[in-house]
Amino acid sequence: MRQQTLGLKKTIFSNLEYLYNEILEVRFSETERKQLDHKKGREVNAKITFHYYNGNLRCREIFEGTELIEYYYDWYANNGAIIQKFHAHYHPGGTPEEITQFDPWHWHVPKSVDDVEGHRIASRPGYSIHDVMEDHIKPYILRLRRSSNDC
């Protein structure tokens, strides 16, 4: 049985450093099938680090062929706190409606530094890693650079 996909292509992580000057390094690896905790497809995990900023973006993509089935992009501050999570996946049957109402595209926005799960809000369909970079991480890094130049 073929999995339902998100209508997005899986990320070619090796290209990201060339697409975004803000990226210092991308480390990624595919998880061996025998080590997967699911049967949805193949899985790649990546950690993206940045110039000018000690935080990182941790990525998990589950895919079949070149099509994404689900993704989890978790953005961390330099102290390890979650800044925001960008997810696209369906929750399993029996999950409360207050959670599944945001499936598959949703974000988790922490209410405090200690909040690991965050408050779920709807994201727009088709939101990709490129949207995360363009809409959130690049502007954040630009603000950091500008504020450090003002001192």
C-alpha angles and dihedrals in degrees: 000000000000117000122240108255132210095236091248130111118241115260119264093219093187089065098052096082088057094047099049124043089198092068116094098180143350119205116186141161138177117241114236112249093240089058096051118114091208140045097220098107140285123329137213126188124199140178118205120197126190143218114245092016133070096208124096145207116233115201134194119182126182113198146160117215102329097325123103116233094181141339141200119198111180118188116208132194120228090263092057096255118137112252095182141329123223111198139171115186143106120252117229123263113281093039111134116264092238086068102036093050087081097049129164104000113046145133131218112219115189118229092206142003090268095050106105099172099042131198112297119235131173119263125200118267114262095028106161140185087265090058090050090052096044099039101037120008102041094049090046092052091045090054090049092051093047093048092049090051091052092062 
